[in-house]
């Protein structure tokens, strides 16, 4: 048996959602053997067939029993009860690697498995998954947060490196804030862009994505490169008249739609932008105060 065979692990995937399918495929391409995956819905079964061809679909207990590395990619709310339930049934083994990809949790949620001698490791890829092969090259460009005890941290880091991503160490106590930062950047961006797309569509613009693409890509690229100094726009200039016109237009939209969702989001983010502009030195305290009074509570 060569060294590569000795380091190859039998991996079981619990939950063939978007993350599970892609992480399973990445581990397989890194040379590990997939011994089984759980999939119950039609969508997860289709995903398993497309992304993990030839991998047997098994029940949870069988996957845990056969795997040297068990990767939980179930929803955050399900994870604690599932792990504790399997531990109560005595399904975890000493030396078995137990991992999850939930950004919210560290390794404490895996404590019941650790009580059986298993090795708990928490991962979290900084990536928005589609659950298709498109994600594989993106994953290799992403970072993956690793949380584990110091003695076993290298195991998690090595697995991340094997699939081609970059590991970053996030302590247990920092997982919630780390995940909030990523959710704020990714999930809230989707909400904002969706609102903007809908507004442009409502104006009769045939291809609103075409209108926003260059602007948004430049904004993101400039911010990631230059940080807060990339901030531009009417709030950053203290342009009260323009912001007033925006609020008036959004107020009319709220009446048409019967919802203040977009106007409320604009007001909240504009106030945060005003505070950022003060720190950048592009507007004065007085200008920021006038903006905040205009935007309301």
Sine and cosine of phi, psi and omega as CSV:
sin_phi,cos_phi,sin_psi,cos_psi,sin_omega,cos_omega
0.00,0.00,0.80,-0.61,0.00,-1.00
-1.00,0.10,0.10,-0.99,-0.07,-1.00
-0.89,0.46,-0.60,0.80,-0.01,-1.00
-0.89,0.46,-0.65,0.76,0.04,-1.00
-0.90,0.43,-0.60,0.80,-0.04,-1.00
-0.92,0.39,-0.52,0.86,-0.06,-1.00
-1.00,-0.08,-0.10,0.99,0.02,-1.00
-0.97,0.25,0.72,-0.69,-0.04,-1.00
-0.95,-0.32,0.50,-0.86,0.16,-0.99
-1.00,0.05,0.92,-0.40,-0.16,-0.99
-0.96,-0.28,0.72,-0.70,0.11,-0.99
-0.90,-0.44,0.72,-0.69,-0.02,-1.00
-0.95,-0.30,0.87,-0.50,0.05,-1.00
-0.99,-0.15,0.98,-0.18,-0.01,-1.00
0.97,-0.26,0.95,-0.31,-0.02,-1.00
-0.98,-0.18,0.83,0.55,0.15,-0.99
-0.99,0.16,-0.28,-0.96,-0.03,-1.00
-0.88,0.48,-0.69,0.72,-0.04,-1.00
-0.94,0.33,-0.72,0.70,-0.04,-1.00
-0.87,0.50,-0.68,0.73,-0.02,-1.00
-0.90,0.44,-0.68,0.73,-0.05,-1.00
-0.96,0.27,-0.69,0.72,0.02,-1.00
-0.90,0.44,-0.63,0.78,0.05,-1.00
-0.89,0.46,-0.70,0.71,0.02,-1.00
-0.89,0.45,-0.65,0.76,0.00,-1.00
-0.90,0.43,-0.66,0.75,0.03,-1.00
-0.92,0.40,-0.60,0.80,0.05,-1.00
-0.90,0.44,-0.71,0.71,0.00,-1.00
-0.92,0.38,-0.37,0.93,0.06,-1.00
-0.99,0.16,-0.06,1.00,0.08,-1.00
0.95,-0.31,0.01,1.00,0.02,-1.00
-1.00,0.07,0.41,-0.91,-0.05,-1.00
-0.99,-0.15,0.80,-0.61,0.05,-1.00
-1.00,0.01,0.90,-0.43,-0.06,-1.00
-1.00,-0.03,-0.25,0.97,0.01,-1.00
0.12,-0.99,0.35,-0.94,0.03,-1.00
-0.61,-0.79,0.53,-0.85,0.10,-0.99
-0.99,-0.16,0.66,-0.75,0.02,-1.00
-0.38,-0.92,0.81,-0.59,-0.05,-1.00
-0.88,-0.47,-0.63,0.78,-0.01,-1.00
-0.98,0.20,0.30,-0.95,0.03,-1.00
-0.89,0.46,-0.63,0.78,0.00,-1.00
-0.90,0.43,-0.68,0.73,-0.01,-1.00
-0.94,0.34,-0.57,0.82,0.06,-1.00
-0.91,0.42,-0.67,0.74,0.05,-1.00
-0.90,0.44,-0.64,0.77,0.00,-1.00
-0.91,0.41,-0.65,0.76,0.03,-1.00
-0.89,0.46,-0.67,0.75,-0.01,-1.00
-0.91,0.41,-0.63,0.77,-0.05,-1.00
-0.97,0.23,-0.68,0.73,-0.12,-0.99
-1.00,-0.09,-0.47,0.88,-0.07,-1.00
-0.79,-0.61,0.83,0.55,-0.06,-1.00
-0.87,0.50,0.69,-0.72,0.02,-1.00
1.00,0.06,-0.17,0.99,0.01,-1.00
-0.99,0.13,0.81,-0.59,-0.04,-1.00
-0.92,0.39,0.65,-0.76,0.09,-1.00
-1.00,0.01,0.89,-0.46,-0.11,-0.99
-0.82,-0.58,0.16,-0.99,0.10,-0.99
-0.98,0.17,0.26,-0.97,-0.12,-0.99
-0.86,0.52,-0.74,0.67,-0.07,-1.00
-0.90,0.44,-0.59,0.81,0.01,-1.00
-0.93,0.37,-0.66,0.76,0.04,-1.00
-0.87,0.49,-0.73,0.69,-0.02,-1.00
-0.90,0.43,-0.62,0.78,-0.02,-1.00
-0.90,0.43,-0.61,0.79,-0.12,-0.99
-1.00,-0.03,-0.34,0.94,-0.16,-0.99
-1.00,0.03,0.59,-0.81,0.17,-0.99
-1.00,0.09,-0.50,0.87,0.07,-1.00
-0.80,-0.60,0.87,-0.50,0.02,-1.00
-0.95,-0.30,0.85,-0.53,0.01,-1.00
-0.94,-0.34,0.91,-0.40,0.05,-1.00
-1.00,0.02,0.86,-0.51,0.07,-1.00
-0.80,-0.61,0.68,0.73,0.07,-1.00
-1.00,0.00,0.10,-0.99,-0.01,-1.00
-0.92,0.40,0.43,-0.90,-0.04,-1.00
-0.83,0.56,-0.65,0.76,-0.08,-1.00
-0.94,0.35,-0.45,0.89,-0.04,-1.00
-1.00,0.09,-0.49,0.87,-0.17,-0.99
-0.82,0.57,-0.78,0.63,-0.07,-1.00
-0.85,0.52,-0.74,0.67,-0.04,-1.00
-0.92,0.40,-0.60,0.80,0.00,-1.00
-0.91,0.41,-0.72,0.69,0.00,-1.00
-0.90,0.43,-0.72,0.69,-0.02,-1.00
-0.91,0.42,-0.60,0.80,0.02,-1.00
-0.91,0.42,-0.68,0.73,0.03,-1.00
-0.91,0.41,-0.58,0.81,0.03,-1.00
-0.91,0.41,-0.66,0.75,0.03,-1.00
-0.89,0.46,-0.50,0.87,0.04,-1.00
-0.99,0.12,-0.08,1.00,0.04,-1.00
0.96,0.28,0.54,0.84,-0.10,-0.99
-1.00,0.06,-0.33,0.94,0.00,-1.00
-1.00,0.10,0.47,-0.88,-0.05,-1.00
-0.84,-0.54,0.45,-0.90,0.07,-1.00
-0.88,0.47,0.71,-0.71,0.03,-1.00
1.00,0.08,-0.17,0.99,0.03,-1.00
-0.96,0.28,0.70,-0.71,0.02,-1.00
-1.00,0.04,0.83,-0.56,0.00,-1.00
-0.89,-0.45,0.87,-0.49,-0.06,-1.00
-0.79,-0.61,0.37,-0.93,0.18,-0.98
-0.64,-0.76,0.22,-0.98,-0.01,-1.00
-0.87,-0.49,0.38,0.92,-0.02,-1.00
-0.99,0.14,0.87,-0.50,-0.03,-1.00
-0.90,0.44,-0.51,0.86,-0.07,-1.00
-0.92,0.39,-0.55,0.84,-0.13,-0.99
-0.96,-0.27,0.44,-0.90,0.22,-0.98
-0.99,-0.16,-0.67,-0.74,-0.04,-1.00
-1.00,-0.07,-0.17,0.98,-0.03,-1.00
-0.87,0.50,-0.56,0.83,0.00,-1.00
-0.91,0.41,-0.33,0.94,0.02,-1.00
-0.99,-0.11,0.13,0.99,-0.04,-1.00
-0.82,0.57,-0.64,0.77,0.03,-1.00
-0.85,0.52,-0.58,0.81,0.05,-1.00
-0.95,0.31,-0.62,0.78,0.03,-1.00
-0.89,0.45,-0.48,0.88,0.05,-1.00
-0.89,0.46,-0.35,0.94,0.05,-1.00
-1.00,-0.10,0.11,0.99,0.01,-1.00
1.00,-0.06,0.09,1.00,0.03,-1.00
-0.96,0.27,0.30,-0.95,-0.04,-1.00
-0.97,-0.23,0.94,-0.33,-0.05,-1.00
-1.00,0.03,0.74,-0.68,0.03,-1.00
-0.64,-0.77,0.73,-0.69,0.05,-1.00
-0.94,-0.33,0.79,-0.61,0.07,-1.00
-0.90,-0.43,0.34,-0.94,0.18,-0.98
-0.37,-0.93,0.94,-0.33,0.03,-1.00
-0.97,0.26,0.72,-0.70,0.05,-1.00
-1.00,0.09,0.96,0.26,-0.10,-0.99
-0.43,-0.90,0.60,-0.80,0.14,-0.99
-1.00,-0.08,0.89,-0.45,-0.17,-0.99
-1.00,-0.03,0.59,-0.81,0.17,-0.99
-0.98,-0.18,-0.32,0.95,-0.04,-1.00
0.99,0.11,0.27,0.96,-0.01,-1.00
-0.83,-0.55,0.05,-1.00,-0.03,-1.00
-0.91,0.42,-0.28,0.96,0.07,-1.00
-0.85,0.53,-0.51,0.86,-0.07,-1.00
-0.95,0.30,-0.37,0.93,-0.12,-0.99
-0.89,0.46,-0.78,0.63,0.07,-1.00
-0.91,0.41,-0.53,0.85,0.05,-1.00
-0.91,0.42,-0.64,0.77,0.00,-1.00
-0.88,0.47,-0.60,0.80,-0.01,-1.00
-0.95,0.32,-0.23,0.97,0.06,-1.00
-0.98,-0.19,-0.04,1.00,-0.10,-0.99
-1.00,-0.09,0.19,-0.98,0.19,-0.98
-0.98,-0.20,0.45,-0.89,0.07,-1.00
-0.78,-0.63,0.86,-0.51,0.03,-1.00
-0.95,0.32,0.71,-0.71,0.02,-1.00
-0.85,-0.52,0.80,-0.59,0.07,-1.00
-0.81,-0.59,0.82,-0.57,-0.02,-1.00
-0.22,-0.98,0.26,-0.96,0.11,-0.99
-0.88,0.48,0.51,-0.86,-0.08,-1.00
-0.81,0.59,-0.60,0.80,-0.07,-1.00
-0.94,0.35,-0.43,0.90,-0.03,-1.00
-0.92,-0.40,0.02,1.00,0.01,-1.00
-0.81,0.59,-0.64,0.77,0.01,-1.00
-0.87,0.50,-0.44,0.90,0.03,-1.00
-0.91,0.42,-0.75,0.66,0.03,-1.00
-0.89,0.45,-0.68,0.74,0.00,-1.00
-0.89,0.46,-0.65,0.76,-0.01,-1.00
-0.90,0.43,-0.65,0.76,0.02,-1.00
-0.89,0.45,-0.63,0.77,0.03,-1.00
-0.90,0.44,-0.71,0.70,0.01,-1.00
-0.89,0.46,-0.63,0.78,-0.01,-1.00
-0.87,0.49,-0.58,0.82,-0.01,-1.00
-1.00,0.04,0.02,1.00,0.14,-0.99
1.00,-0.09,0.06,1.00,0.01,-1.00
-1.00,-0.07,0.03,-1.00,0.01,-1.00
-0.94,-0.33,0.86,-0.52,0.02,-1.00
-0.98,0.18,0.65,-0.76,0.20,-0.98
-0.80,-0.59,0.63,-0.78,-0.05,-1.00
-1.00,0.01,0.82,-0.57,0.05,-1.00
-0.85,-0.53,0.90,-0.43,0.01,-1.00
-0.87,0.49,0.41,-0.91,-0.02,-1.00
-0.78,0.63,-0.73,0.68,-0.08,-1.00
-0.93,0.38,-0.27,0.96,-0.07,-1.00
-0.98,-0.20,-0.01,1.00,-0.11,-0.99
-0.88,0.48,-0.68,0.73,-0.06,-1.00
-0.89,0.45,-0.70,0.72,0.00,-1.00
-0.93,0.36,-0.63,0.77,0.08,-1.00
-0.84,0.55,-0.74,0.67,-0.04,-1.00
-0.93,0.37,-0.59,0.80,0.05,-1.00
-0.88,0.47,-0.64,0.77,0.01,-1.00
-0.88,0.47,-0.68,0.73,-0.02,-1.00
-0.94,0.33,-0.66,0.75,0.01,-1.00
-0.90,0.43,-0.63,0.77,0.01,-1.00
-0.88,0.47,-0.68,0.73,-0.04,-1.00
-0.96,0.29,-0.65,0.76,-0.11,-0.99
-1.00,-0.02,-0.85,0.52,-0.10,-0.99
-0.91,0.42,-0.67,0.74,-0.03,-1.00
-0.95,0.31,-0.46,0.89,0.11,-0.99
-0.89,0.45,-0.66,0.75,0.03,-1.00
-0.88,0.48,-0.67,0.74,0.01,-1.00
-0.89,0.46,-0.73,0.68,-0.02,-1.00
-0.89,0.45,-0.73,0.68,-0.01,-1.00
-0.90,0.43,-0.63,0.78,0.03,-1.00
-0.88,0.47,-0.65,0.76,0.04,-1.00
-0.90,0.44,-0.68,0.73,0.00,-1.00
-0.91,0.42,-0.66,0.75,0.04,-1.00
-0.87,0.49,-0.67,0.74,0.00,-1.00
-0.91,0.41,-0.63,0.78,0.02,-1.00
-0.90,0.44,-0.69,0.73,0.01,-1.00
-0.92,0.40,-0.63,0.78,0.06,-1.00
-0.88,0.48,-0.66,0.75,0.02,-1.00
-0.90,0.44,-0.41,0.91,0.04,-1.00
-1.00,0.10,-0.06,1.00,0.01,-1.00
1.00,-0.06,0.15,0.99,0.05,-1.00
-0.94,0.34,0.83,-0.55,-0.11,-0.99
-0.95,0.32,-0.58,0.81,-0.03,-1.00
-0.77,-0.64,0.97,0.23,-0.06,-1.00
-0.89,0.46,-0.51,0.86,0.02,-1.00
-0.89,0.46,-0.59,0.81,0.03,-1.00
-0.90,0.45,-0.59,0.81,0.00,-1.00
-0.92,0.39,-0.63,0.77,-0.13,-0.99
-1.00,0.02,-0.38,0.92,-0.18,-0.98
-0.82,0.57,-0.84,0.54,-0.06,-1.00
-0.89,0.47,-0.65,0.76,-0.01,-1.00
-0.89,0.45,-0.76,0.65,-0.07,-1.00
-0.93,0.36,-0.68,0.74,0.01,-1.00
-0.88,0.47,-0.63,0.78,0.03,-1.00
-0.92,0.39,-0.65,0.76,-0.01,-1.00
-0.90,0.45,-0.71,0.70,0.00,-1.00
-0.91,0.41,-0.74,0.67,-0.02,-1.00
-0.87,0.49,-0.70,0.72,-0.01,-1.00
-0.90,0.43,-0.65,0.76,-0.02,-1.00
-0.92,0.38,-0.69,0.73,0.01,-1.00
-0.91,0.41,-0.47,0.88,-0.01,-1.00
-1.00,0.04,-0.68,0.73,-0.14,-0.99
-0.94,-0.33,-0.16,0.99,-0.01,-1.00
0.97,0.25,-0.45,-0.89,-0.09,-1.00
-0.85,0.52,-0.37,0.93,-0.02,-1.00
-0.92,0.39,-0.19,0.98,0.03,-1.00
-0.97,0.24,-0.14,0.99,-0.07,-1.00
-0.89,0.46,0.77,-0.63,0.07,-1.00
-0.71,-0.70,-0.07,-1.00,0.11,-0.99
0.95,-0.30,0.07,-1.00,-0.11,-0.99
-0.89,0.45,-0.62,0.78,0.00,-1.00
-0.91,0.41,-0.68,0.73,-0.02,-1.00
-0.92,0.40,-0.30,0.95,0.06,-1.00
-0.99,-0.15,-0.11,0.99,-0.05,-1.00
0.95,0.30,0.50,0.87,-0.07,-1.00
-0.99,0.13,1.00,0.04,-0.05,-1.00
-0.88,0.48,-0.67,0.74,-0.08,-1.00
-0.89,0.45,-0.66,0.75,-0.01,-1.00
-0.92,0.39,-0.68,0.73,0.01,-1.00
-0.90,0.44,-0.62,0.79,0.06,-1.00
-0.87,0.49,-0.69,0.72,0.01,-1.00
-0.89,0.45,-0.64,0.77,0.05,-1.00
-0.87,0.49,-0.73,0.68,-0.03,-1.00
-0.90,0.44,-0.62,0.78,0.04,-1.00
-0.89,0.45,-0.71,0.70,-0.01,-1.00
-0.91,0.42,-0.64,0.77,0.00,-1.00
-0.95,0.33,-0.50,0.86,0.08,-1.00
-0.91,0.42,-0.67,0.74,0.06,-1.00
-0.90,0.44,-0.64,0.77,0.04,-1.00
-0.89,0.46,-0.63,0.77,0.00,-1.00
-0.88,0.47,-0.62,0.78,0.03,-1.00
-0.91,0.40,-0.69,0.72,-0.01,-1.00
-0.89,0.46,-0.68,0.73,-0.08,-1.00
-1.00,0.05,-0.28,0.96,-0.09,-1.00
0.94,0.34,0.45,0.89,-0.03,-1.00
-0.47,-0.88,0.67,-0.75,0.03,-1.00
-0.99,-0.14,0.27,0.96,-0.11,-0.99
-0.80,0.60,-0.79,0.61,-0.08,-1.00
-0.93,0.37,-0.69,0.72,0.00,-1.00
-0.88,0.47,-0.66,0.76,0.01,-1.00
-0.90,0.43,-0.67,0.74,0.01,-1.00
-0.90,0.43,-0.69,0.73,0.02,-1.00
-0.86,0.50,-0.75,0.67,-0.04,-1.00
-0.87,0.48,-0.71,0.70,-0.03,-1.00
-0.89,0.45,-0.73,0.69,-0.04,-1.00
-0.95,0.31,-0.53,0.85,0.04,-1.00
-0.91,0.41,-0.61,0.79,0.06,-1.00
-0.90,0.43,-0.67,0.74,0.05,-1.00
-0.90,0.43,-0.59,0.80,0.02,-1.00
-0.92,0.39,-0.60,0.80,0.04,-1.00
-0.89,0.45,-0.67,0.74,0.03,-1.00
-0.90,0.44,-0.64,0.77,0.04,-1.00
-0.91,0.41,-0.63,0.77,-0.02,-1.00
-0.91,0.42,-0.59,0.81,0.08,-1.00
-0.88,0.47,-0.71,0.70,0.00,-1.00
-0.90,0.43,-0.53,0.85,0.04,-1.00
-0.97,0.26,-0.29,0.96,0.00,-1.00
0.99,0.13,0.29,0.96,-0.01,-1.00
-1.00,0.00,-0.31,0.95,0.11,-0.99
-0.71,-0.71,0.35,-0.94,0.00,-1.00
-1.00,0.05,0.17,-0.99,0.08,-1.00
-0.87,0.49,-0.62,0.78,-0.02,-1.00
-0.91,0.42,-0.67,0.75,0.03,-1.00
-0.90,0.44,-0.66,0.75,0.01,-1.00
-0.89,0.45,-0.67,0.74,0.00,-1.00
-0.89,0.46,-0.66,0.75,0.02,-1.00
-0.89,0.45,-0.66,0.75,0.04,-1.00
-0.89,0.45,-0.72,0.69,-0.04,-1.00
-0.90,0.43,-0.62,0.79,0.06,-1.00
-0.90,0.43,-0.64,0.77,0.02,-1.00
-0.91,0.43,-0.65,0.76,-0.08,-1.00
-0.97,0.26,-0.38,0.92,0.09,-1.00
0.98,0.20,0.03,-1.00,-0.07,-1.00
-1.00,0.01,0.00,0.00,0.00,0.00
